[in-house]
Amino acid sequence: MTQALTTLDEHYMRLALEQAQQAFTRGDVPVGAVIVKDGHVISQGYNTRELEQDPTAHAEMAAIRSASAQLGTWRLNDTTLYVTLEPCAMCAGALVQARIGRVVFGASDPKSRAYGSLADFLNEPHFNHLVEVQGGVLANECSAILQSFFQQLRDDHATNSDS
């Protein structure tokens, strides 16, 4: 059973990576998210903070909004969110509020992690909903796209400051 879950988790994380690539292409931090219910992708999203100049335009938020519209409810019970980067506190709160059943993330986020490192919002016993969390799925690939993006930004900045 664990092997099947790992294979499925990797499959859906690859779809989230495709979403992250869309953010990268548009000049946003490459984070992608996919929400799955009963083995079907019901929504996808990617980071559009720079594009929209909206601090809440995270990949998870886009996927949650889309899934809620698709299902006609804000209660996303029995869904799994796949996201390429460990969610922040804002997104962790939204995941609890949306009643997401499970979160699978790729790369850890040392600056704003909210799933056990700096805080553990999804296992806070005082919340009305607990979310199952699995981290590290395709962590190397998820980290690589982020590293590539930030290296490109540094290179572009160096080129522009040399001019």
PyRosetta script that sets phi, psi and omega in degrees:
from pyrosetta import init, pose_from_sequence

init()
pose = pose_from_sequence("MTQALTTLDEHYMRLALEQAQQAFTRGDVPVGAVIVKDGHVISQGYNTRELEQDPTAHAEMAAIRSASAQLGTWRLNDTTLYVTLEPCAMCAGALVQARIGRVVFGASDPKSRAYGSLADFLNEPHFNHLVEVQGGVLANECSAILQSFFQQLRDDHATNSDS")
pose.set_psi(1, -42.0)
pose.set_omega(1, 179.9)
pose.set_phi(2, -60.2)
pose.set_psi(2, -41.8)
pose.set_omega(2, 179.9)
pose.set_phi(3, -62.0)
pose.set_psi(3, -42.5)
pose.set_omega(3, 179.1)
pose.set_phi(4, -63.2)
pose.set_psi(4, -42.6)
pose.set_omega(4, 178.7)
pose.set_phi(5, -64.1)
pose.set_psi(5, -41.9)
pose.set_omega(5, 179.0)
pose.set_phi(6, -61.3)
pose.set_psi(6, -44.0)
pose.set_omega(6, 178.9)
pose.set_phi(7, -62.3)
pose.set_psi(7, -45.0)
pose.set_omega(7, 177.6)
pose.set_phi(8, -65.3)
pose.set_psi(8, -43.5)
pose.set_omega(8, 179.0)
pose.set_phi(9, -59.2)
pose.set_psi(9, -42.9)
pose.set_omega(9, 178.6)
pose.set_phi(10, -65.0)
pose.set_psi(10, -39.5)
pose.set_omega(10, 178.5)
pose.set_phi(11, -59.7)
pose.set_psi(11, -50.3)
pose.set_omega(11, -177.6)
pose.set_phi(12, -70.5)
pose.set_psi(12, -31.7)
pose.set_omega(12, 176.9)
pose.set_phi(13, -67.0)
pose.set_psi(13, -33.5)
pose.set_omega(13, 176.2)
pose.set_phi(14, -64.0)
pose.set_psi(14, -35.5)
pose.set_omega(14, 175.3)
pose.set_phi(15, -66.3)
pose.set_psi(15, -38.7)
pose.set_omega(15, 176.2)
pose.set_phi(16, -64.4)
pose.set_psi(16, -37.7)
pose.set_omega(16, 176.6)
pose.set_phi(17, -63.2)
pose.set_psi(17, -35.1)
pose.set_omega(17, 175.4)
pose.set_phi(18, -62.9)
pose.set_psi(18, -38.9)
pose.set_omega(18, 176.8)
pose.set_phi(19, -65.8)
pose.set_psi(19, -41.1)
pose.set_omega(19, 178.3)
pose.set_phi(20, -60.0)
pose.set_psi(20, -38.9)
pose.set_omega(20, 178.8)
pose.set_phi(21, -62.1)
pose.set_psi(21, -35.3)
pose.set_omega(21, 177.4)
pose.set_phi(22, -62.6)
pose.set_psi(22, -42.2)
pose.set_omega(22, 177.7)
pose.set_phi(23, -62.8)
pose.set_psi(23, -44.6)
pose.set_omega(23, 179.5)
pose.set_phi(24, -56.2)
pose.set_psi(24, -48.9)
pose.set_omega(24, -178.5)
pose.set_phi(25, -59.3)
pose.set_psi(25, -32.5)
pose.set_omega(25, -178.5)
pose.set_phi(26, -92.0)
pose.set_psi(26, 4.5)
pose.set_omega(26, 176.4)
pose.set_phi(27, 86.1)
pose.set_psi(27, 16.0)
pose.set_omega(27, 178.0)
pose.set_phi(28, -105.9)
pose.set_psi(28, 156.6)
pose.set_omega(28, 176.5)
pose.set_phi(29, -54.6)
pose.set_psi(29, 125.4)
pose.set_omega(29, -171.8)
pose.set_phi(30, -77.4)
pose.set_psi(30, 87.5)
pose.set_omega(30, 173.3)
pose.set_phi(31, -122.9)
pose.set_psi(31, 132.0)
pose.set_omega(31, 179.6)
pose.set_phi(32, -128.4)
pose.set_psi(32, 153.4)
pose.set_omega(32, -178.8)
pose.set_phi(33, -141.4)
pose.set_psi(33, 149.1)
pose.set_omega(33, 177.7)
pose.set_phi(34, -139.1)
pose.set_psi(34, 137.0)
pose.set_omega(34, 174.6)
pose.set_phi(35, -112.7)
pose.set_psi(35, 131.4)
pose.set_omega(35, -176.5)
pose.set_phi(36, -120.5)
pose.set_psi(36, 137.8)
pose.set_omega(36, 174.7)
pose.set_phi(37, -136.5)
pose.set_psi(37, 128.8)
pose.set_omega(37, 178.9)
pose.set_phi(38, 51.5)
pose.set_psi(38, 40.1)
pose.set_omega(38, 176.7)
pose.set_phi(39, 78.7)
pose.set_psi(39, 8.4)
pose.set_omega(39, -179.3)
pose.set_phi(40, -121.8)
pose.set_psi(40, 136.6)
pose.set_omega(40, 174.5)
pose.set_phi(41, -72.4)
pose.set_psi(41, 121.8)
pose.set_omega(41, 179.7)
pose.set_phi(42, -106.0)
pose.set_psi(42, -17.3)
pose.set_omega(42, 175.7)
pose.set_phi(43, -161.9)
pose.set_psi(43, 161.9)
pose.set_omega(43, 178.8)
pose.set_phi(44, -143.3)
pose.set_psi(44, 158.6)
pose.set_omega(44, 176.8)
pose.set_phi(45, -164.4)
pose.set_psi(45, 161.5)
pose.set_omega(45, 175.6)
pose.set_phi(46, -144.7)
pose.set_psi(46, 162.5)
pose.set_omega(46, -176.8)
pose.set_phi(47, -63.8)
pose.set_psi(47, 127.9)
pose.set_omega(47, 177.5)
pose.set_phi(48, -132.1)
pose.set_psi(48, 28.9)
pose.set_omega(48, -178.1)
pose.set_phi(49, -58.9)
pose.set_psi(49, -46.1)
pose.set_omega(49, -179.6)
pose.set_phi(50, -68.9)
pose.set_psi(50, -45.3)
pose.set_omega(50, -179.0)
pose.set_phi(51, -58.8)
pose.set_psi(51, -46.6)
pose.set_omega(51, -176.6)
pose.set_phi(52, -93.8)
pose.set_psi(52, -8.1)
pose.set_omega(52, -173.8)
pose.set_phi(53, 49.9)
pose.set_psi(53, 48.9)
pose.set_omega(53, -177.1)
pose.set_phi(54, -131.3)
pose.set_psi(54, 115.2)
pose.set_omega(54, -178.1)
pose.set_phi(55, -65.9)
pose.set_psi(55, -14.5)
pose.set_omega(55, 179.0)
pose.set_phi(56, -96.4)
pose.set_psi(56, 3.5)
pose.set_omega(56, -175.0)
pose.set_phi(57, -84.3)
pose.set_psi(57, 54.3)
pose.set_omega(57, 176.8)
pose.set_phi(58, -83.8)
pose.set_psi(58, 158.6)
pose.set_omega(58, -179.1)
pose.set_phi(59, -56.6)
pose.set_psi(59, -43.4)
pose.set_omega(59, -178.5)
pose.set_phi(60, -62.7)
pose.set_psi(60, -41.5)
pose.set_omega(60, -178.5)
pose.set_phi(61, -64.6)
pose.set_psi(61, -41.6)
pose.set_omega(61, 178.0)
pose.set_phi(62, -62.7)
pose.set_psi(62, -43.7)
pose.set_omega(62, -179.7)
pose.set_phi(63, -66.0)
pose.set_psi(63, -39.9)
pose.set_omega(63, 178.8)
pose.set_phi(64, -63.8)
pose.set_psi(64, -46.9)
pose.set_omega(64, -180.0)
pose.set_phi(65, -60.1)
pose.set_psi(65, -43.9)
pose.set_omega(65, -179.8)
pose.set_phi(66, -66.1)
pose.set_psi(66, -42.4)
pose.set_omega(66, 179.3)
pose.set_phi(67, -64.0)
pose.set_psi(67, -41.4)
pose.set_omega(67, 178.6)
pose.set_phi(68, -62.0)
pose.set_psi(68, -42.1)
pose.set_omega(68, 177.9)
pose.set_phi(69, -65.5)
pose.set_psi(69, -43.3)
pose.set_omega(69, -178.8)
pose.set_phi(70, -62.6)
pose.set_psi(70, -42.6)
pose.set_omega(70, -177.2)
pose.set_phi(71, -89.5)
pose.set_psi(71, -13.0)
pose.set_omega(71, -179.6)
pose.set_phi(72, 73.1)
pose.set_psi(72, 26.2)
pose.set_omega(72, 178.4)
pose.set_phi(73, -156.6)
pose.set_psi(73, 152.1)
pose.set_omega(73, 175.6)
pose.set_phi(74, -85.1)
pose.set_psi(74, -12.7)
pose.set_omega(74, -179.7)
pose.set_phi(75, -85.2)
pose.set_psi(75, 105.0)
pose.set_omega(75, -176.4)
pose.set_phi(76, -101.4)
pose.set_psi(76, 40.8)
pose.set_omega(76, 177.4)
pose.set_phi(77, -55.5)
pose.set_psi(77, 151.5)
pose.set_omega(77, 176.3)
pose.set_phi(78, 60.6)
pose.set_psi(78, 29.5)
pose.set_omega(78, 173.1)
pose.set_phi(79, -116.1)
pose.set_psi(79, 160.3)
pose.set_omega(79, 174.2)
pose.set_phi(80, -123.7)
pose.set_psi(80, 131.5)
pose.set_omega(80, 174.7)
pose.set_phi(81, -100.9)
pose.set_psi(81, 126.7)
pose.set_omega(81, 173.3)
pose.set_phi(82, -106.8)
pose.set_psi(82, 127.1)
pose.set_omega(82, -178.2)
pose.set_phi(83, -141.5)
pose.set_psi(83, 140.5)
pose.set_omega(83, -171.9)
pose.set_phi(84, -74.4)
pose.set_psi(84, -18.9)
pose.set_omega(84, -179.5)
pose.set_phi(85, -130.9)
pose.set_psi(85, 139.7)
pose.set_omega(85, 178.4)
pose.set_phi(86, -50.3)
pose.set_psi(86, 125.2)
pose.set_omega(86, -176.8)
pose.set_phi(87, -62.8)
pose.set_psi(87, 150.8)
pose.set_omega(87, 176.9)
pose.set_phi(88, -82.7)
pose.set_psi(88, 178.3)
pose.set_omega(88, -178.8)
pose.set_phi(89, -61.9)
pose.set_psi(89, -40.3)
pose.set_omega(89, 179.6)
pose.set_phi(90, -60.5)
pose.set_psi(90, -48.7)
pose.set_omega(90, -178.3)
pose.set_phi(91, -68.5)
pose.set_psi(91, -36.6)
pose.set_omega(91, 177.1)
pose.set_phi(92, -59.9)
pose.set_psi(92, -42.9)
pose.set_omega(92, 177.4)
pose.set_phi(93, -63.0)
pose.set_psi(93, -41.7)
pose.set_omega(93, 178.8)
pose.set_phi(94, -64.3)
pose.set_psi(94, -37.2)
pose.set_omega(94, 179.0)
pose.set_phi(95, -64.7)
pose.set_psi(95, -39.6)
pose.set_omega(95, 176.2)
pose.set_phi(96, -65.7)
pose.set_psi(96, -46.9)
pose.set_omega(96, -178.9)
pose.set_phi(97, -62.1)
pose.set_psi(97, -34.3)
pose.set_omega(97, -179.7)
pose.set_phi(98, -81.6)
pose.set_psi(98, -6.6)
pose.set_omega(98, 179.6)
pose.set_phi(99, 65.0)
pose.set_psi(99, 31.3)
pose.set_omega(99, 175.5)
pose.set_phi(100, -57.1)
pose.set_psi(100, 136.1)
pose.set_omega(100, -177.5)
pose.set_phi(101, -79.9)
pose.set_psi(101, -35.7)
pose.set_omega(101, -173.9)
pose.set_phi(102, -149.6)
pose.set_psi(102, 142.8)
pose.set_omega(102, 175.7)
pose.set_phi(103, -123.7)
pose.set_psi(103, 131.1)
pose.set_omega(103, 175.6)
pose.set_phi(104, -121.4)
pose.set_psi(104, 121.2)
pose.set_omega(104, 179.1)
pose.set_phi(105, -121.6)
pose.set_psi(105, 160.0)
pose.set_omega(105, -178.8)
pose.set_phi(106, -92.1)
pose.set_psi(106, -87.0)
pose.set_omega(106, -176.4)
pose.set_phi(107, -81.0)
pose.set_psi(107, 143.4)
pose.set_omega(107, 172.3)
pose.set_phi(108, -77.2)
pose.set_psi(108, 152.0)
pose.set_omega(108, 178.6)
pose.set_phi(109, -115.9)
pose.set_psi(109, 103.2)
pose.set_omega(109, -175.8)
pose.set_phi(110, -68.9)
pose.set_psi(110, -15.0)
pose.set_omega(110, -177.3)
pose.set_phi(111, -92.8)
pose.set_psi(111, -34.7)
pose.set_omega(111, -175.2)
pose.set_phi(112, -139.2)
pose.set_psi(112, 27.0)
pose.set_omega(112, -177.4)
pose.set_phi(113, -62.2)
pose.set_psi(113, 139.9)
pose.set_omega(113, -176.3)
pose.set_phi(114, -126.9)
pose.set_psi(114, 19.0)
pose.set_omega(114, -175.8)
pose.set_phi(115, -124.2)
pose.set_psi(115, 45.9)
pose.set_omega(115, 173.8)
pose.set_phi(116, 119.0)
pose.set_psi(116, -20.4)
pose.set_omega(116, -177.9)
pose.set_phi(117, -85.1)
pose.set_psi(117, -69.5)
pose.set_omega(117, 177.3)
pose.set_phi(118, -87.9)
pose.set_psi(118, -33.6)
pose.set_omega(118, 178.5)
pose.set_phi(119, -151.4)
pose.set_psi(119, 169.2)
pose.set_omega(119, 179.5)
pose.set_phi(120, -136.9)
pose.set_psi(120, 70.5)
pose.set_omega(120, -175.4)
pose.set_phi(121, -61.9)
pose.set_psi(121, -31.7)
pose.set_omega(121, -174.7)
pose.set_phi(122, -80.8)
pose.set_psi(122, -9.9)
pose.set_omega(122, 176.3)
pose.set_phi(123, -120.7)
pose.set_psi(123, 22.2)
pose.set_omega(123, 178.2)
pose.set_phi(124, -71.3)
pose.set_psi(124, 114.9)
pose.set_omega(124, -174.4)
pose.set_phi(125, -65.7)
pose.set_psi(125, -15.5)
pose.set_omega(125, -179.9)
pose.set_phi(126, -84.2)
pose.set_psi(126, -13.5)
pose.set_omega(126, 177.5)
pose.set_phi(127, -75.6)
pose.set_psi(127, 158.3)
pose.set_omega(127, -178.3)
pose.set_phi(128, -83.6)
pose.set_psi(128, 0.6)
pose.set_omega(128, -178.8)
pose.set_phi(129, -150.8)
pose.set_psi(129, 132.8)
pose.set_omega(129, 176.4)
pose.set_phi(130, -106.5)
pose.set_psi(130, 140.7)
pose.set_omega(130, -177.8)
pose.set_phi(131, -114.6)
pose.set_psi(131, 131.5)
pose.set_omega(131, 174.8)
pose.set_phi(132, -74.4)
pose.set_psi(132, 137.7)
pose.set_omega(132, -176.5)
pose.set_phi(133, -127.7)
pose.set_psi(133, 135.9)
pose.set_omega(133, 173.8)
pose.set_phi(134, -130.8)
pose.set_psi(134, 121.7)
pose.set_omega(134, -179.9)
pose.set_phi(135, -111.6)
pose.set_psi(135, 164.7)
pose.set_omega(135, 172.7)
pose.set_phi(136, 85.7)
pose.set_psi(136, 10.8)
pose.set_omega(136, 179.4)
pose.set_phi(137, -76.8)
pose.set_psi(137, 120.4)
pose.set_omega(137, -175.1)
pose.set_phi(138, 52.8)
pose.set_psi(138, 39.6)
pose.set_omega(138, -176.7)
pose.set_phi(139, -57.1)
pose.set_psi(139, -40.8)
pose.set_omega(139, -179.0)
pose.set_phi(140, -63.2)
pose.set_psi(140, -44.6)
pose.set_omega(140, 179.2)
pose.set_phi(141, -65.9)
pose.set_psi(141, -40.6)
pose.set_omega(141, -179.6)
pose.set_phi(142, -66.9)
pose.set_psi(142, -38.6)
pose.set_omega(142, 177.0)
pose.set_phi(143, -68.5)
pose.set_psi(143, -39.0)
pose.set_omega(143, -176.2)
pose.set_phi(144, -61.4)
pose.set_psi(144, -42.0)
pose.set_omega(144, -178.8)
pose.set_phi(145, -67.3)
pose.set_psi(145, -36.4)
pose.set_omega(145, 176.9)
pose.set_phi(146, -66.5)
pose.set_psi(146, -45.8)
pose.set_omega(146, 179.5)
pose.set_phi(147, -61.2)
pose.set_psi(147, -41.3)
pose.set_omega(147, 179.3)
pose.set_phi(148, -62.3)
pose.set_psi(148, -43.5)
pose.set_omega(148, 179.8)
pose.set_phi(149, -60.8)
pose.set_psi(149, -49.3)
pose.set_omega(149, -177.0)
pose.set_phi(150, -71.2)
pose.set_psi(150, -30.1)
pose.set_omega(150, 174.5)
pose.set_phi(151, -65.6)
pose.set_psi(151, -41.3)
pose.set_omega(151, 177.9)
pose.set_phi(152, -62.4)
pose.set_psi(152, -41.1)
pose.set_omega(152, 177.8)
pose.set_phi(153, -61.9)
pose.set_psi(153, -43.9)
pose.set_omega(153, 178.8)
pose.set_phi(154, -63.3)
pose.set_psi(154, -42.7)
pose.set_omega(154, 179.0)
pose.set_phi(155, -63.3)
pose.set_psi(155, -43.8)
pose.set_omega(155, 178.4)
pose.set_phi(156, -63.0)
pose.set_psi(156, -39.9)
pose.set_omega(156, 179.7)
pose.set_phi(157, -65.6)
pose.set_psi(157, -42.1)
pose.set_omega(157, 178.9)
pose.set_phi(158, -63.8)
pose.set_psi(158, -41.3)
pose.set_omega(158, 179.0)
pose.set_phi(159, -64.7)
pose.set_psi(159, -44.3)
pose.set_omega(159, -178.9)
pose.set_phi(160, -68.3)
pose.set_psi(160, -34.1)
pose.set_omega(160, -179.8)
pose.set_phi(161, -79.0)
pose.set_psi(161, -18.5)
pose.set_omega(161, 176.0)
pose.set_phi(162, -78.1)
pose.set_psi(162, -19.6)
pose.set_omega(162, -175.2)
pose.set_phi(163, -75.0)
pose.dump_pdb("model.pdb")
